[in-house]
Each structure stands twice: as structure tokens, then as C-alpha cells.
Amino acid sequence: MTLREAKKGQEYTILRIETDDEELNAFLFSLGCYSGEKITVITHRRSSCTVSIKDGRYNIDKQLAEAILVEE
């Protein structure tokens, strides 16, 4: 499932990130957003969502949330 479909407050494991943009991949990696890492959705909004990765909270847009595939 994508991060956009994930339930609020539940911890997931990132399976992969589906993007061809190397700069975006490098940015996400610097945030700690990569395969095998734990991620939690804090809140969903119409055009974005807030997530917790490691000790940080980040606001990501819905297109990026749809590119992040997770599993329970």
C-alpha cells in the first residue's frame, strides 16, 4: 500500500520509493526515508500528510506520499 493509504498513528516499514528523481531520492535518504526504515503517519490532510521518521516530523505532499510504498 502507499503511504497515502496508511492509517493514522500506525507504524509501517518502508518497502520502496517509486521515483526516478535521484535528487529526490537523495533528499529522502537524508531524512531517513529509505527501504527498511520505520515510518508513522501522524495526520492526513487533503494535499499533504505529516509523518514521523526516526526522531523527526515532516510534512510531505500527496504525490510523494503515493510514491512511498509501505507494509505493516
CHARMM-style PDB file with segment names, atoms N, HN, CA, C and O in Angstrom:
ATOM      1  N   MET     1       0.841  -1.170   0.000  1.00  0.00      PROA
ATOM      2  CA  MET     1       0.000   0.000   0.000  1.00  0.00      PROA
ATOM      3  C   MET     1       0.886   1.232   0.000  1.00  0.00      PROA
ATOM      4  O   MET     1       2.062   1.160   0.356  1.00  0.00      PROA
ATOM      5  N   THR     2       0.324   2.356  -0.397  1.00  0.00      PROA
ATOM      6  HN  THR     2      -0.631   2.415  -0.686  1.00  0.00      PROA
ATOM      7  CA  THR     2       1.093   3.594  -0.378  1.00  0.00      PROA
ATOM      8  C   THR     2       0.927   4.274   0.976  1.00  0.00      PROA
ATOM      9  O   THR     2       0.023   3.950   1.746  1.00  0.00      PROA
ATOM     10  N   LEU     3       1.806   5.208   1.243  1.00  0.00      PROA
ATOM     11  HN  LEU     3       2.540   5.472   0.617  1.00  0.00      PROA
ATOM     12  CA  LEU     3       1.734   5.957   2.495  1.00  0.00      PROA
ATOM     13  C   LEU     3       0.441   6.766   2.558  1.00  0.00      PROA
ATOM     14  O   LEU     3      -0.077   7.025   3.644  1.00  0.00      PROA
ATOM     15  N   ARG     4      -0.071   7.157   1.425  1.00  0.00      PROA
ATOM     16  HN  ARG     4       0.350   6.947   0.543  1.00  0.00      PROA
ATOM     17  CA  ARG     4      -1.339   7.916   1.363  1.00  0.00      PROA
ATOM     18  C   ARG     4      -2.501   7.073   1.899  1.00  0.00      PROA
ATOM     19  O   ARG     4      -3.452   7.623   2.454  1.00  0.00      PROA
ATOM     20  N   GLU     5      -2.438   5.770   1.745  1.00  0.00      PROA
ATOM     21  HN  GLU     5      -1.665   5.323   1.294  1.00  0.00      PROA
ATOM     22  CA  GLU     5      -3.497   4.864   2.195  1.00  0.00      PROA
ATOM     23  C   GLU     5      -3.290   4.374   3.630  1.00  0.00      PROA
ATOM     24  O   GLU     5      -4.174   3.734   4.200  1.00  0.00      PROA
ATOM     25  N   ALA     6      -2.143   4.668   4.207  1.00  0.00      PROA
ATOM     26  HN  ALA     6      -1.424   5.187   3.745  1.00  0.00      PROA
ATOM     27  CA  ALA     6      -1.800   4.177   5.545  1.00  0.00      PROA
ATOM     28  C   ALA     6      -2.696   4.816   6.613  1.00  0.00      PROA
ATOM     29  O   ALA     6      -3.150   5.951   6.471  1.00  0.00      PROA
ATOM     30  N   LYS     7      -2.936   4.052   7.683  1.00  0.00      PROA
ATOM     31  HN  LYS     7      -2.568   3.130   7.799  1.00  0.00      PROA
ATOM     32  CA  LYS     7      -3.756   4.536   8.789  1.00  0.00      PROA
ATOM     33  C   LYS     7      -2.960   5.451   9.700  1.00  0.00      PROA
ATOM     34  O   LYS     7      -1.781   5.224   9.970  1.00  0.00      PROA
ATOM     35  N   LYS     8      -3.626   6.471  10.157  1.00  0.00      PROA
ATOM     36  HN  LYS     8      -4.584   6.655   9.938  1.00  0.00      PROA
ATOM     37  CA  LYS     8      -3.009   7.438  11.058  1.00  0.00      PROA
ATOM     38  C   LYS     8      -2.639   6.757  12.374  1.00  0.00      PROA
ATOM     39  O   LYS     8      -3.432   5.996  12.928  1.00  0.00      PROA
ATOM     40  N   GLY     9      -1.432   7.034  12.872  1.00  0.00      PROA
ATOM     41  HN  GLY     9      -0.788   7.652  12.422  1.00  0.00      PROA
ATOM     42  CA  GLY     9      -0.991   6.539  14.163  1.00  0.00      PROA
ATOM     43  C   GLY     9      -0.378   5.154  14.153  1.00  0.00      PROA
ATOM     44  O   GLY     9       0.096   4.691  15.190  1.00  0.00      PROA
ATOM     45  N   GLN    10      -0.372   4.483  13.022  1.00  0.00      PROA
ATOM     46  HN  GLN    10      -0.758   4.859  12.180  1.00  0.00      PROA
ATOM     47  CA  GLN    10       0.187   3.132  12.945  1.00  0.00      PROA
ATOM     48  C   GLN    10       1.583   3.169  12.332  1.00  0.00      PROA
ATOM     49  O   GLN    10       1.832   3.918  11.388  1.00  0.00      PROA
ATOM     50  N   GLU    11       2.487   2.360  12.870  1.00  0.00      PROA
ATOM     51  HN  GLU    11       2.284   1.751  13.637  1.00  0.00      PROA
ATOM     52  CA  GLU    11       3.852   2.303  12.361  1.00  0.00      PROA
ATOM     53  C   GLU    11       3.937   1.323  11.194  1.00  0.00      PROA
ATOM     54  O   GLU    11       3.376   0.229  11.245  1.00  0.00      PROA
ATOM     55  N   TYR    12       4.638   1.726  10.155  1.00  0.00      PROA
ATOM     56  HN  TYR    12       5.094   2.615  10.114  1.00  0.00      PROA
ATOM     57  CA  TYR    12       4.821   0.910   8.956  1.00  0.00      PROA
ATOM     58  C   TYR    12       6.310   0.815   8.636  1.00  0.00      PROA
ATOM     59  O   TYR    12       7.120   1.595   9.138  1.00  0.00      PROA
ATOM     60  N   THR    13       6.649  -0.144   7.799  1.00  0.00      PROA
ATOM     61  HN  THR    13       5.992  -0.777   7.391  1.00  0.00      PROA
ATOM     62  CA  THR    13       8.006  -0.279   7.291  1.00  0.00      PROA
ATOM     63  C   THR    13       8.002   0.125   5.823  1.00  0.00      PROA
ATOM     64  O   THR    13       7.149  -0.321   5.055  1.00  0.00      PROA
ATOM     65  N   ILE    14       8.941   0.959   5.438  1.00  0.00      PROA
ATOM     66  HN  ILE    14       9.633   1.322   6.062  1.00  0.00      PROA
ATOM     67  CA  ILE    14       9.042   1.403   4.046  1.00  0.00      PROA
ATOM     68  C   ILE    14       9.575   0.247   3.199  1.00  0.00      PROA
ATOM     69  O   ILE    14      10.644  -0.294   3.483  1.00  0.00      PROA
ATOM     70  N   LEU    15       8.833  -0.128   2.169  1.00  0.00      PROA
ATOM     71  HN  LEU    15       7.964   0.311   1.938  1.00  0.00      PROA
ATOM     72  CA  LEU    15       9.269  -1.175   1.240  1.00  0.00      PROA
ATOM     73  C   LEU    15      10.176  -0.595   0.167  1.00  0.00      PROA
ATOM     74  O   LEU    15      11.274  -1.096  -0.075  1.00  0.00      PROA
ATOM     75  N   ARG    16       9.704   0.464  -0.469  1.00  0.00      PROA
ATOM     76  HN  ARG    16       8.812   0.872  -0.272  1.00  0.00      PROA
ATOM     77  CA  ARG    16      10.490   1.129  -1.511  1.00  0.00      PROA
ATOM     78  C   ARG    16       9.857   2.484  -1.832  1.00  0.00      PROA
ATOM     79  O   ARG    16       8.732   2.787  -1.434  1.00  0.00      PROA
ATOM     80  N   ILE    17      10.621   3.272  -2.561  1.00  0.00      PROA
ATOM     81  HN  ILE    17      11.534   3.026  -2.884  1.00  0.00      PROA
ATOM     82  CA  ILE    17      10.147   4.576  -3.014  1.00  0.00      PROA
ATOM     83  C   ILE    17      10.180   4.557  -4.532  1.00  0.00      PROA
ATOM     84  O   ILE    17      11.233   4.351  -5.136  1.00  0.00      PROA
ATOM     85  N   GLU    18       9.028   4.772  -5.144  1.00  0.00      PROA
ATOM     86  HN  GLU    18       8.173   4.940  -4.653  1.00  0.00      PROA
ATOM     87  CA  GLU    18       8.909   4.695  -6.593  1.00  0.00      PROA
ATOM     88  C   GLU    18       9.036   6.081  -7.210  1.00  0.00      PROA
ATOM     89  O   GLU    18       8.040   6.774  -7.421  1.00  0.00      PROA
ATOM     90  N   THR    19      10.264   6.474  -7.494  1.00  0.00      PROA
ATOM     91  HN  THR    19      11.073   5.911  -7.323  1.00  0.00      PROA
ATOM     92  CA  THR    19      10.540   7.726  -8.185  1.00  0.00      PROA
ATOM     93  C   THR    19      11.830   7.576  -8.975  1.00  0.00      PROA
ATOM     94  O   THR    19      12.743   6.857  -8.568  1.00  0.00      PROA
ATOM     95  N   ASP    20      11.893   8.258 -10.101  1.00  0.00      PROA
ATOM     96  HN  ASP    20      11.152   8.842 -10.432  1.00  0.00      PROA
ATOM     97  CA  ASP    20      13.098   8.224 -10.934  1.00  0.00      PROA
ATOM     98  C   ASP    20      13.983   9.435 -10.677  1.00  0.00      PROA
ATOM     99  O   ASP    20      15.035   9.575 -11.301  1.00  0.00      PROA
ATOM    100  N   ASP    21      13.573  10.303  -9.774  1.00  0.00      PROA
ATOM    101  HN  ASP    21      12.719  10.189  -9.267  1.00  0.00      PROA
ATOM    102  CA  ASP    21      14.299  11.539  -9.476  1.00  0.00      PROA
ATOM    103  C   ASP    21      15.392  11.252  -8.444  1.00  0.00      PROA
ATOM    104  O   ASP    21      15.099  11.072  -7.262  1.00  0.00      PROA
ATOM    105  N   GLU    22      16.635  11.212  -8.884  1.00  0.00      PROA
ATOM    106  HN  GLU    22      16.873  11.358  -9.844  1.00  0.00      PROA
ATOM    107  CA  GLU    22      17.763  10.900  -7.991  1.00  0.00      PROA
ATOM    108  C   GLU    22      17.945  11.955  -6.903  1.00  0.00      PROA
ATOM    109  O   GLU    22      18.323  11.633  -5.777  1.00  0.00      PROA
ATOM    110  N   GLU    23      17.677  13.208  -7.239  1.00  0.00      PROA
ATOM    111  HN  GLU    23      17.369  13.470  -8.154  1.00  0.00      PROA
ATOM    112  CA  GLU    23      17.795  14.286  -6.252  1.00  0.00      PROA
ATOM    113  C   GLU    23      16.765  14.100  -5.138  1.00  0.00      PROA
ATOM    114  O   GLU    23      17.078  14.302  -3.964  1.00  0.00      PROA
ATOM    115  N   LEU    24      15.550  13.722  -5.495  1.00  0.00      PROA
ATOM    116  HN  LEU    24      15.296  13.559  -6.448  1.00  0.00      PROA
ATOM    117  CA  LEU    24      14.504  13.458  -4.514  1.00  0.00      PROA
ATOM    118  C   LEU    24      14.873  12.253  -3.656  1.00  0.00      PROA
ATOM    119  O   LEU    24      14.680  12.278  -2.441  1.00  0.00      PROA
ATOM    120  N   ASN    25      15.401  11.202  -4.275  1.00  0.00      PROA
ATOM    121  HN  ASN    25      15.558  11.182  -5.263  1.00  0.00      PROA
ATOM    122  CA  ASN    25      15.832  10.027  -3.521  1.00  0.00      PROA
ATOM    123  C   ASN    25      16.914  10.383  -2.510  1.00  0.00      PROA
ATOM    124  O   ASN    25      16.887   9.903  -1.377  1.00  0.00      PROA
ATOM    125  N   ALA    26      17.858  11.216  -2.910  1.00  0.00      PROA
ATOM    126  HN  ALA    26      17.880  11.606  -3.831  1.00  0.00      PROA
ATOM    127  CA  ALA    26      18.930  11.634  -2.005  1.00  0.00      PROA
ATOM    128  C   ALA    26      18.372  12.455  -0.848  1.00  0.00      PROA
ATOM    129  O   ALA    26      18.801  12.295   0.295  1.00  0.00      PROA
ATOM    130  N   PHE    27      17.422  13.329  -1.139  1.00  0.00      PROA
ATOM    131  HN  PHE    27      17.073  13.459  -2.067  1.00  0.00      PROA
ATOM    132  CA  PHE    27      16.796  14.139  -0.098  1.00  0.00      PROA
ATOM    133  C   PHE    27      16.062  13.256   0.904  1.00  0.00      PROA
ATOM    134  O   PHE    27      16.225  13.420   2.113  1.00  0.00      PROA
ATOM    135  N   LEU    28      15.257  12.322   0.410  1.00  0.00      PROA
ATOM    136  HN  LEU    28      15.124  12.188  -0.572  1.00  0.00      PROA
ATOM    137  CA  LEU    28      14.523  11.414   1.290  1.00  0.00      PROA
ATOM    138  C   LEU    28      15.474  10.574   2.132  1.00  0.00      PROA
ATOM    139  O   LEU    28      15.225  10.345   3.316  1.00  0.00      PROA
ATOM    140  N   PHE    29      16.555  10.118   1.526  1.00  0.00      PROA
ATOM    141  HN  PHE    29      16.757  10.305   0.565  1.00  0.00      PROA
ATOM    142  CA  PHE    29      17.552   9.336   2.263  1.00  0.00      PROA
ATOM    143  C   PHE    29      18.145  10.163   3.399  1.00  0.00      PROA
ATOM    144  O   PHE    29      18.379   9.641   4.489  1.00  0.00      PROA
ATOM    145  N   SER    30      18.391  11.455   3.151  1.00  0.00      PROA
ATOM    146  HN  SER    30      18.201  11.879   2.265  1.00  0.00      PROA
ATOM    147  CA  SER    30      18.951  12.322   4.195  1.00  0.00      PROA
ATOM    148  C   SER    30      17.983  12.513   5.360  1.00  0.00      PROA
ATOM    149  O   SER    30      18.404  12.805   6.480  1.00  0.00      PROA
ATOM    150  N   LEU    31      16.670  12.345   5.092  1.00  0.00      PROA
ATOM    151  HN  LEU    31      16.328  12.108   4.182  1.00  0.00      PROA
ATOM    152  CA  LEU    31      15.665  12.428   6.153  1.00  0.00      PROA
ATOM    153  C   LEU    31      15.521  11.106   6.911  1.00  0.00      PROA
ATOM    154  O   LEU    31      14.904  11.054   7.975  1.00  0.00      PROA
ATOM    155  N   GLY    32      16.096  10.046   6.353  1.00  0.00      PROA
ATOM    156  HN  GLY    32      16.597  10.088   5.489  1.00  0.00      PROA
ATOM    157  CA  GLY    32      15.955   8.723   6.952  1.00  0.00      PROA
ATOM    158  C   GLY    32      14.833   7.929   6.323  1.00  0.00      PROA
ATOM    159  O   GLY    32      14.408   6.912   6.872  1.00  0.00      PROA
ATOM    160  N   CYS    33      14.350   8.376   5.181  1.00  0.00      PROA
ATOM    161  HN  CYS    33      14.695   9.201   4.735  1.00  0.00      PROA
ATOM    162  CA  CYS    33      13.238   7.723   4.480  1.00  0.00      PROA
ATOM    163  C   CYS    33      13.816   6.825   3.382  1.00  0.00      PROA
ATOM    164  O   CYS    33      14.082   7.279   2.270  1.00  0.00      PROA
ATOM    165  N   TYR    34      14.007   5.533   3.716  1.00  0.00      PROA
ATOM    166  HN  TYR    34      13.791   5.164   4.620  1.00  0.00      PROA
ATOM    167  CA  TYR    34      14.541   4.568   2.768  1.00  0.00      PROA
ATOM    168  C   TYR    34      14.024   3.173   3.127  1.00  0.00      PROA
ATOM    169  O   TYR    34      13.461   2.982   4.204  1.00  0.00      PROA
ATOM    170  N   SER    35      14.206   2.220   2.256  1.00  0.00      PROA
ATOM    171  HN  SER    35      14.664   2.374   1.380  1.00  0.00      PROA
ATOM    172  CA  SER    35      13.706   0.859   2.448  1.00  0.00      PROA
ATOM    173  C   SER    35      14.160   0.284   3.777  1.00  0.00      PROA
ATOM    174  O   SER    35      15.331   0.387   4.144  1.00  0.00      PROA
ATOM    175  N   GLY    36      13.223  -0.322   4.495  1.00  0.00      PROA
ATOM    176  HN  GLY    36      12.272  -0.405   4.196  1.00  0.00      PROA
ATOM    177  CA  GLY    36      13.519  -0.961   5.764  1.00  0.00      PROA
ATOM    178  C   GLY    36      13.320  -0.066   6.974  1.00  0.00      PROA
ATOM    179  O   GLY    36      13.281  -0.558   8.101  1.00  0.00      PROA
ATOM    180  N   GLU    37      13.193   1.234   6.765  1.00  0.00      PROA
ATOM    181  HN  GLU    37      13.224   1.633   5.849  1.00  0.00      PROA
ATOM    182  CA  GLU    37      13.032   2.182   7.865  1.00  0.00      PROA
ATOM    183  C   GLU    37      11.565   2.242   8.308  1.00  0.00      PROA
ATOM    184  O   GLU    37      10.658   2.038   7.501  1.00  0.00      PROA
ATOM    185  N   LYS    38      11.344   2.519   9.580  1.00  0.00      PROA
ATOM    186  HN  LYS    38      12.081   2.684  10.236  1.00  0.00      PROA
ATOM    187  CA  LYS    38      10.006   2.647  10.136  1.00  0.00      PROA
ATOM    188  C   LYS    38       9.481   4.065   9.893  1.00  0.00      PROA
ATOM    189  O   LYS    38      10.234   5.036   9.960  1.00  0.00      PROA
ATOM    190  N   ILE    39       8.170   4.168   9.608  1.00  0.00      PROA
ATOM    191  HN  ILE    39       7.558   3.379   9.554  1.00  0.00      PROA
ATOM    192  CA  ILE    39       7.530   5.462   9.366  1.00  0.00      PROA
ATOM    193  C   ILE    39       6.116   5.417   9.947  1.00  0.00      PROA
ATOM    194  O   ILE    39       5.440   4.391   9.870  1.00  0.00      PROA
ATOM    195  N   THR    40       5.681   6.518  10.521  1.00  0.00      PROA
ATOM    196  HN  THR    40       6.230   7.351  10.584  1.00  0.00      PROA
ATOM    197  CA  THR    40       4.344   6.613  11.110  1.00  0.00      PROA
ATOM    198  C   THR    40       3.644   7.839  10.547  1.00  0.00      PROA
ATOM    199  O   THR    40       4.222   8.925  10.506  1.00  0.00      PROA
ATOM    200  N   VAL    41       2.389   7.668  10.108  1.00  0.00      PROA
ATOM    201  HN  VAL    41       1.919   6.786  10.141  1.00  0.00      PROA
ATOM    202  CA  VAL    41       1.590   8.805   9.658  1.00  0.00      PROA
ATOM    203  C   VAL    41       0.989   9.468  10.885  1.00  0.00      PROA
ATOM    204  O   VAL    41       0.289   8.819  11.662  1.00  0.00      PROA
ATOM    205  N   ILE    42       1.253  10.743  11.062  1.00  0.00      PROA
ATOM    206  HN  ILE    42       1.821  11.270  10.431  1.00  0.00      PROA
ATOM    207  CA  ILE    42       0.712  11.486  12.202  1.00  0.00      PROA
ATOM    208  C   ILE    42      -0.669  12.033  11.844  1.00  0.00      PROA
ATOM    209  O   ILE    42      -1.607  11.942  12.635  1.00  0.00      PROA
ATOM    210  N   THR    43      -0.782  12.599  10.649  1.00  0.00      PROA
ATOM    211  HN  THR    43      -0.019  12.674  10.006  1.00  0.00      PROA
ATOM    212  CA  THR    43      -2.057  13.147  10.206  1.00  0.00      PROA
ATOM    213  C   THR    43      -2.133  13.169   8.685  1.00  0.00      PROA
ATOM    214  O   THR    43      -1.114  13.298   8.008  1.00  0.00      PROA
ATOM    215  N   HSD    44      -3.342  13.043   8.154  1.00  0.00      PROA
ATOM    216  HN  HSD    44      -4.170  12.938   8.704  1.00  0.00      PROA
ATOM    217  CA  HSD    44      -3.612  13.169   6.722  1.00  0.00      PROA
ATOM    218  C   HSD    44      -4.344  14.483   6.496  1.00  0.00      PROA
ATOM    219  O   HSD    44      -5.242  14.844   7.256  1.00  0.00      PROA
ATOM    220  N   ARG    45      -3.954  15.186   5.457  1.00  0.00      PROA
ATOM    221  HN  ARG    45      -3.224  14.893   4.840  1.00  0.00      PROA
ATOM    222  CA  ARG    45      -4.665  16.384   5.007  1.00  0.00      PROA
ATOM    223  C   ARG    45      -5.032  16.176   3.546  1.00  0.00      PROA
ATOM    224  O   ARG    45      -4.609  15.202   2.922  1.00  0.00      PROA
ATOM    225  N   ARG    46      -5.807  17.083   3.013  1.00  0.00      PROA
ATOM    226  HN  ARG    46      -6.151  17.874   3.519  1.00  0.00      PROA
ATOM    227  CA  ARG    46      -6.240  16.942   1.620  1.00  0.00      PROA
ATOM    228  C   ARG    46      -5.054  16.889   0.658  1.00  0.00      PROA
ATOM    229  O   ARG    46      -5.014  16.036  -0.228  1.00  0.00      PROA
ATOM    230  N   SER    47      -4.097  17.785   0.824  1.00  0.00      PROA
ATOM    231  HN  SER    47      -4.128  18.478   1.544  1.00  0.00      PROA
ATOM    232  CA  SER    47      -2.997  17.846  -0.134  1.00  0.00      PROA
ATOM    233  C   SER    47      -1.649  17.393   0.428  1.00  0.00      PROA
ATOM    234  O   SER    47      -0.637  17.465  -0.269  1.00  0.00      PROA
ATOM    235  N   SER    48      -1.625  16.927   1.680  1.00  0.00      PROA
ATOM    236  HN  SER    48      -2.447  16.868   2.246  1.00  0.00      PROA
ATOM    237  CA  SER    48      -0.361  16.505   2.282  1.00  0.00      PROA
ATOM    238  C   SER    48      -0.606  15.593   3.475  1.00  0.00      PROA
ATOM    239  O   SER    48      -1.749  15.331   3.850  1.00  0.00      PROA
ATOM    240  N   CYS    49       0.467  15.122   4.054  1.00  0.00      PROA
ATOM    241  HN  CYS    49       1.395  15.335   3.750  1.00  0.00      PROA
ATOM    242  CA  CYS    49       0.367  14.384   5.311  1.00  0.00      PROA
ATOM    243  C   CYS    49       1.641  14.623   6.124  1.00  0.00      PROA
ATOM    244  O   CYS    49       2.703  14.909   5.572  1.00  0.00      PROA
ATOM    245  N   THR    50       1.512  14.503   7.425  1.00  0.00      PROA
ATOM    246  HN  THR    50       0.649  14.271   7.874  1.00  0.00      PROA
ATOM    247  CA  THR    50       2.635  14.662   8.328  1.00  0.00      PROA
ATOM    248  C   THR    50       3.059  13.278   8.777  1.00  0.00      PROA
ATOM    249  O   THR    50       2.230  12.466   9.188  1.00  0.00      PROA
ATOM    250  N   VAL    51       4.361  13.010   8.698  1.00  0.00      PROA
ATOM    251  HN  VAL    51       5.035  13.669   8.364  1.00  0.00      PROA
ATOM    252  CA  VAL    51       4.892  11.699   9.058  1.00  0.00      PROA
ATOM    253  C   VAL    51       6.009  11.841  10.075  1.00  0.00      PROA
ATOM    254  O   VAL    51       6.632  12.896  10.201  1.00  0.00      PROA
ATOM    255  N   SER    52       6.245  10.765  10.791  1.00  0.00      PROA
ATOM    256  HN  SER    52       5.739   9.908  10.689  1.00  0.00      PROA
ATOM    257  CA  SER    52       7.350  10.701  11.736  1.00  0.00      PROA
ATOM    258  C   SER    52       8.330   9.646  11.232  1.00  0.00      PROA
ATOM    259  O   SER    52       7.972   8.487  11.024  1.00  0.00      PROA
ATOM    260  N   ILE    53       9.576  10.081  11.041  1.00  0.00      PROA
ATOM    261  HN  ILE    53       9.866  11.023  11.210  1.00  0.00      PROA
ATOM    262  CA  ILE    53      10.648   9.186  10.627  1.00  0.00      PROA
ATOM    263  C   ILE    53      11.778   9.387  11.618  1.00  0.00      PROA
ATOM    264  O   ILE    53      12.276  10.500  11.789  1.00  0.00      PROA
ATOM    265  N   LYS    54      12.180   8.303  12.270  1.00  0.00      PROA
ATOM    266  HN  LYS    54      11.776   7.399  12.131  1.00  0.00      PROA
ATOM    267  CA  LYS    54      13.182   8.367  13.338  1.00  0.00      PROA
ATOM    268  C   LYS    54      12.710   9.368  14.377  1.00  0.00      PROA
ATOM    269  O   LYS    54      11.641   9.172  14.955  1.00  0.00      PROA
ATOM    270  N   ASP    55      13.455  10.429  14.640  1.00  0.00      PROA
ATOM    271  HN  ASP    55      14.324  10.588  14.171  1.00  0.00      PROA
ATOM    272  CA  ASP    55      13.063  11.408  15.654  1.00  0.00      PROA
ATOM    273  C   ASP    55      12.507  12.684  15.052  1.00  0.00      PROA
ATOM    274  O   ASP    55      12.321  13.665  15.772  1.00  0.00      PROA
ATOM    275  N   GLY    56      12.234  12.704  13.753  1.00  0.00      PROA
ATOM    276  HN  GLY    56      12.385  11.907  13.168  1.00  0.00      PROA
ATOM    277  CA  GLY    56      11.770  13.922  13.097  1.00  0.00      PROA
ATOM    278  C   GLY    56      10.350  13.805  12.575  1.00  0.00      PROA
ATOM    279  O   GLY    56       9.852  12.711  12.307  1.00  0.00      PROA
ATOM    280  N   ARG    57       9.712  14.958  12.436  1.00  0.00      PROA
ATOM    281  HN  ARG    57      10.116  15.846  12.653  1.00  0.00      PROA
ATOM    282  CA  ARG    57       8.384  15.042  11.821  1.00  0.00      PROA
ATOM    283  C   ARG    57       8.505  15.868  10.561  1.00  0.00      PROA
ATOM    284  O   ARG    57       9.151  16.916  10.544  1.00  0.00      PROA
ATOM    285  N   TYR    58       7.866  15.375   9.491  1.00  0.00      PROA
ATOM    286  HN  TYR    58       7.341  14.524   9.505  1.00  0.00      PROA
ATOM    287  CA  TYR    58       7.967  16.028   8.200  1.00  0.00      PROA
ATOM    288  C   TYR    58       6.598  16.091   7.541  1.00  0.00      PROA
ATOM    289  O   TYR    58       5.773  15.192   7.702  1.00  0.00      PROA
ATOM    290  N   ASN    59       6.371  17.165   6.798  1.00  0.00      PROA
ATOM    291  HN  ASN    59       7.042  17.895   6.667  1.00  0.00      PROA
ATOM    292  CA  ASN    59       5.153  17.320   6.027  1.00  0.00      PROA
ATOM    293  C   ASN    59       5.496  17.011   4.569  1.00  0.00      PROA
ATOM    294  O   ASN    59       6.372  17.654   3.991  1.00  0.00      PROA
ATOM    295  N   ILE    60       4.815  16.035   3.974  1.00  0.00      PROA
ATOM    296  HN  ILE    60       4.103  15.513   4.444  1.00  0.00      PROA
ATOM    297  CA  ILE    60       5.080  15.668   2.588  1.00  0.00      PROA
ATOM    298  C   ILE    60       3.799  15.804   1.779  1.00  0.00      PROA
ATOM    299  O   ILE    60       2.700  15.614   2.300  1.00  0.00      PROA
ATOM    300  N   ASP    61       3.950  16.135   0.498  1.00  0.00      PROA
ATOM    301  HN  ASP    61       4.842  16.290   0.075  1.00  0.00      PROA
ATOM    302  CA  ASP    61       2.759  16.303  -0.334  1.00  0.00      PROA
ATOM    303  C   ASP    61       2.191  14.949  -0.749  1.00  0.00      PROA
ATOM    304  O   ASP    61       2.839  13.913  -0.601  1.00  0.00      PROA
ATOM    305  N   LYS    62       0.964  14.983  -1.272  1.00  0.00      PROA
ATOM    306  HN  LYS    62       0.438  15.825  -1.392  1.00  0.00      PROA
ATOM    307  CA  LYS    62       0.270  13.724  -1.565  1.00  0.00      PROA
ATOM    308  C   LYS    62       0.933  12.933  -2.679  1.00  0.00      PROA
ATOM    309  O   LYS    62       0.867  11.704  -2.676  1.00  0.00      PROA
ATOM    310  N   GLN    63       1.576  13.610  -3.642  1.00  0.00      PROA
ATOM    311  HN  GLN    63       1.629  14.609  -3.645  1.00  0.00      PROA
ATOM    312  CA  GLN    63       2.247  12.884  -4.719  1.00  0.00      PROA
ATOM    313  C   GLN    63       3.422  12.074  -4.183  1.00  0.00      PROA
ATOM    314  O   GLN    63       3.642  10.937  -4.600  1.00  0.00      PROA
ATOM    315  N   LEU    64       4.165  12.657  -3.266  1.00  0.00      PROA
ATOM    316  HN  LEU    64       3.986  13.580  -2.927  1.00  0.00      PROA
ATOM    317  CA  LEU    64       5.279  11.932  -2.663  1.00  0.00      PROA
ATOM    318  C   LEU    64       4.764  10.802  -1.775  1.00  0.00      PROA
ATOM    319  O   LEU    64       5.341   9.714  -1.758  1.00  0.00      PROA
ATOM    320  N   ALA    65       3.685  11.053  -1.039  1.00  0.00      PROA
ATOM    321  HN  ALA    65       3.217  11.936  -1.053  1.00  0.00      PROA
ATOM    322  CA  ALA    65       3.095  10.020  -0.192  1.00  0.00      PROA
ATOM    323  C   ALA    65       2.628   8.821  -1.017  1.00  0.00      PROA
ATOM    324  O   ALA    65       2.677   7.683  -0.549  1.00  0.00      PROA
ATOM    325  N   GLU    66       2.180   9.078  -2.234  1.00  0.00      PROA
ATOM    326  HN  GLU    66       2.140  10.002  -2.614  1.00  0.00      PROA
ATOM    327  CA  GLU    66       1.751   7.991  -3.106  1.00  0.00      PROA
ATOM    328  C   GLU    66       2.921   7.231  -3.710  1.00  0.00      PROA
ATOM    329  O   GLU    66       2.743   6.117  -4.202  1.00  0.00      PROA
ATOM    330  N   ALA    67       4.118   7.814  -3.681  1.00  0.00      PROA
ATOM    331  HN  ALA    67       4.263   8.719  -3.280  1.00  0.00      PROA
ATOM    332  CA  ALA    67       5.314   7.148  -4.215  1.00  0.00      PROA
ATOM    333  C   ALA    67       6.018   6.289  -3.172  1.00  0.00      PROA
ATOM    334  O   ALA    67       6.890   5.492  -3.516  1.00  0.00      PROA
ATOM    335  N   ILE    68       5.649   6.444  -1.894  1.00  0.00      PROA
ATOM    336  HN  ILE    68       4.940   7.092  -1.614  1.00  0.00      PROA
ATOM    337  CA  ILE    68       6.279   5.679  -0.811  1.00  0.00      PROA
ATOM    338  C   ILE    68       5.422   4.462  -0.513  1.00  0.00      PROA
ATOM    339  O   ILE    68       4.293   4.599  -0.041  1.00  0.00      PROA
ATOM    340  N   LEU    69       5.938   3.284  -0.778  1.00  0.00      PROA
ATOM    341  HN  LEU    69       6.855   3.172  -1.161  1.00  0.00      PROA
ATOM    342  CA  LEU    69       5.211   2.039  -0.535  1.00  0.00      PROA
ATOM    343  C   LEU    69       5.615   1.470   0.819  1.00  0.00      PROA
ATOM    344  O   LEU    69       6.799   1.385   1.146  1.00  0.00      PROA
ATOM    345  N   VAL    70       4.607   1.081   1.598  1.00  0.00      PROA
ATOM    346  HN  VAL    70       3.646   1.150   1.332  1.00  0.00      PROA
ATOM    347  CA  VAL    70       4.853   0.596   2.964  1.00  0.00      PROA
ATOM    348  C   VAL    70       4.123  -0.715   3.206  1.00  0.00      PROA
ATOM    349  O   VAL    70       3.226  -1.095   2.454  1.00  0.00      PROA
ATOM    350  N   GLU    71       4.532  -1.408   4.287  1.00  0.00      PROA
ATOM    351  HN  GLU    71       5.261  -1.099   4.898  1.00  0.00      PROA
ATOM    352  CA  GLU    71       3.836  -2.605   4.749  1.00  0.00      PROA
ATOM    353  C   GLU    71       3.761  -2.538   6.278  1.00  0.00      PROA
ATOM    354  O   GLU    71       4.573  -1.890   6.938  1.00  0.00      PROA
ATOM    355  N   GLU    72       2.759  -3.231   6.808  1.00  0.00      PROA
ATOM    356  HN  GLU    72       2.099  -3.757   6.272  1.00  0.00      PROA
ATOM    357  CA  GLU    72       2.596  -3.253   8.269  1.00  0.00      PROA
ATOM    358  C   GLU    72       3.666  -4.080   8.913  1.00  0.00      PROA
ATOM    359  OT1 GLU    72       3.690  -4.213  10.136  1.00  0.00      PROA
TER     360      GLU     72
END
